[in-house]
Amino acid sequence: MGDLMGSFGKKSSSEKMSAAEILVSCEERYMKLLRTYQTDIAKMEAMMEKLRAERETFYLTKLPNIRQEMMIDEVSPEIRAEWLDIVQKNMEKSFAVSERLIAHYMTETLDEFKAQLQDEMRKL
C-alpha cells in the first residue's frame, strides 16, 4: 500500500515559505485588493465628505438665513423658535438616514473585502 501518511509528514526547509516570504505575499495580495476596491473606497470617502459639508452648510448658512428671513418678516419669536426647531430636527433625521445608508454601504463593502482577503490568505 505504500506510505499513506508520508504526505502529512514534515516538509523540508526548501518546501516551506519563510516568514518574510509569507509577509510579502500577504502584503502583495492586500495591495491588490486595495487597488480592486480603490473606486469603492474613494466613493465612500466622497459620500462622507459630502454629508459633512451638507451638514456644515445647513448649520452655518441655511439655518441662519432662514432665521434672518423670519426676523425680517416679523414672525413672532415663539413661532420662529418652534418652526426652526422643527426644521432642525427634520434635517437631523435626514442626516441620520444618510449616515445609516452610507454606513450600510461601507459595512457591505468591508465585509466583501474581508471575505476576499480571507480567501486570498487561504491560498498561501
N, C-alpha and C positions, 0 to 999 in steps of 0.2 A: 504494500500500500504506500510505501514511501513515508516521508516526513511531513505529515499533515499540519503539524503545529510549527514547522520551521518558518513559515512566513510571518508568524507572530513574534518571533524572537527579536533580539536587539538588532538595531540597524547599525551598520558600520558608520564610522565618523564621516566617511565620504558621502553616505546617503542622507545624512542629517543636514538640515539647514542650520546655519549658525544663527545665533540670536540677532546679529546685525543684519543678516540676510532677511530674516523674518520681519524685522522692523522696517527695513527698506521696502520690502514687498507690501507691507501693511500701509505704509505712507503713500506708495505709488497708487494702490487701489483706492485709498481715501481721497487722494487728489483727483483721481479720475472721476470718482463720484461727485466731488465738488464741482468739477467742470461740467458734468452732466446736469447738475442741479443749479448751476450758476444763474440761469434765467429765472428760476423759481425763487432763489434767494434774493435776487435784485428786485423781483416783483413784490415780495413780502416787505422788503425794506422800503420800497416806494409807497406801498399801501400804508404802512405805519407812519411814514413821514408826512404823507398827505393828510392822514387823520389828525396828527398833532398840529399841522398847520391850520387845518379847518377849525379845530377847537380854539387855537390861539386867535385866529381871525374873528371868531364868534365873540370871544370874551373881550378882546382888545379893541375891536372896531364895530362889529354889528350891534352888539348889545348896548354899548354906549350911544351909538347913533339912534337906536330905537328909543332909548331913554330920553335923549335930547329932543327928538321929534315929538315925543309925548309931552314934554315940558313946553315946547313951543306951541303945541296945540292945546295947552292948558288943561290937560287931563288931570283929574284930581289925584293927589298923592296916594290915596288909598287904592284907587282903581289902577293907577300906574304901577304901584308896588305889586298888587295882585297879578296883573297881567304879565309883568316882567318875570315874576316868579314862575308862572305857568310856562312862559316861553323858555325860560332857562331849564326847567325840569323836563320839558319835552325835548329840548336839544340834548340834554344829558342822556335821555333814553335812546335817542337816535345814535349818539356817540357810542353808547354801551352796545347797541345792536351791531354797529360797525366793528367794534372791538371783538365781539364774540365771533363774527363771521371771519375776520382776519385770523383770530386765534384758531378757529376750526381748520381753516386752510393751512395754517402753519403746522398744526398738530398732524394733520393727514400727511403733509409733505415730509415732516420729520420722521413719522412712523415708516413711511415708504423708504426714506433714505436709510434709516437704521436697519430695516429688513434687507435692503440690498447690500449694505455694509456687512451684515452678518453672513449673508450668502457668500460674499467675496472672501471673508475671513475663513469660512469653512473650506474653501478651495486650497488654502495653504497647507 
